[in-house]
Amino acid sequence: MTDDDWKDVLKIADQAYTGDDFVMGTKPNDDYFRGRHFDGVGTVEISFSVKNDVVTHAKIYGDFNNPNGDLAAIENHITNVPFAKDSLEEAFRISNLEANIGKVTPPDMADLMLKEKYDLK
């Protein structure tokens, strides 16, 4: 397949298979749902709510390489944290991301929460 063929396939897959309903069933009752594919790790998705610029709830999903990671520990670290890049990065830094998800950096996870959309390439 050519590069253009792959782009078309990824575009169709993104439209058909990355929606909340397909990936996780019914969308959680959170304010935001974001996902991003990380090379060598898999797709990491996070559903979260923010009130008064503070994360009030977070749930992590995905098909990443470490299915036995302690996602609840990460979710607990980012809950009650200001919804700001530095605060989120620090919360992810103390969450042992590599052991719990895979080789994903704290800045990448903070960006995942802060940016509205990523292309799943």
Residue pairs with C-beta under 8 A, 6 or more apart in sequence:
1 9
10 120
10 121
13 120
14 119
14 120
16 22
17 23
18 35
18 120
20 26
20 27
20 33
21 27
23 35
23 45
23 61
24 45
24 47
24 61
27 33
27 47
28 47
28 59
30 47
30 48
30 49
30 57
30 59
31 48
31 49
31 50
32 46
32 47
32 48
32 49
32 50
32 113
33 45
33 46
33 47
34 45
34 46
34 112
34 113
34 115
34 116
34 117
34 118
35 43
35 44
35 45
35 46
35 62
35 112
35 118
35 120
36 43
36 44
36 45
36 108
36 112
36 118
36 120
37 43
37 44
37 118
37 120
37 121
38 44
38 64
38 102
38 103
38 104
38 108
40 65
40 102
40 103
41 64
41 65
41 101
41 102
41 103
41 104
42 62
42 63
42 64
42 65
42 102
43 62
43 63
43 64
43 120
44 60
44 61
44 62
44 64
44 101
44 104
44 109
44 112
45 60
45 61
45 62
46 58
46 59
46 60
46 61
46 112
46 113
47 58
47 59
47 61
48 55
48 57
48 58
48 59
48 78
48 113
49 55
49 56
49 57
49 58
50 56
50 83
53 82
53 83
53 84
54 80
54 81
54 82
54 83
55 78
55 79
55 80
55 81
55 82
55 83
55 88
55 113
56 79
56 80
57 79
58 74
58 75
58 78
58 79
59 75
60 71
60 74
60 75
60 101
62 101
64 101
64 102
64 104
65 102
66 99
66 100
66 101
66 102
69 99
69 100
69 101
70 96
70 99
70 100
71 100
71 101
73 95
73 96
73 100
74 92
74 95
74 97
74 100
74 101
77 91
77 92
77 94
77 95
78 88
78 91
78 92
78 95
78 113
81 87
81 88
81 90
81 91
82 88
83 113
83 114
85 107
85 110
85 111
85 114
88 106
88 109
88 110
88 113
88 114
89 106
89 107
89 109
89 110
90 106
92 106
92 109
92 110
93 106
95 106
97 104
97 105
97 106
97 109
98 104
112 118
